[in-house]
């Protein structure tokens, strides 16, 4: 999320390490969009000399990025890892805690894509996001993908297996038998009271016809991956789930999830029905 903005910030940080002549040359070429002839004229040198200086400045910037910011630079490099390689760090901040960058396991040809937060994972099988084409029935979605942000955008754009909707009939059909899906709210930890703690509730989506479990989520996850939540995450880049709490909406029992920006005071609150996880209301406060 906010890919161009994060890349711009990273390049600005690396530019600060360049000598002034190189920094000014790159800024005039790529920020002011001056031509080679214009750069040569204002320096009273030939365009060929400018081309050499520009090439050296770019090479120096690339070296600074790789040596001084290895993790950040690697996250903007197309993912060329073999399908057999496992987890790797991404530039995406976890939208749940806002503290760690997400790890990804991306296997485009196998149709598998998973995001996990080292901080939020309560066990090795706890994921922030998990997509498997053999379960969704959307073959080929990941084949052209080269990075985790691309994979996230493409899989979300296909129509996820379950996101909060306003009416029960809007829920997606089972990818196997096209039967109706319905939510089943179950406690994550059996020794805690799920009725009193909405963070302990897993929303599992079952097919009524074949009994297939098509997806599972938490109220926090529903808020993040809803259309409004994704836009909020994309706009701010670094967010967190600030609160998940019981409330009422009209005469209905509900759960309110508030997302907060790390860099600004803006928040986004989504309200869901407590029994079926239907979306009841969304409110943004700057």
Order of alpha helices (4+ residues) and beta strands (2+ residues): alpha-alpha-alpha-alpha-alpha-beta-beta-beta-beta-alpha-alpha-beta-beta-beta-alpha-alpha-beta-beta-beta-beta
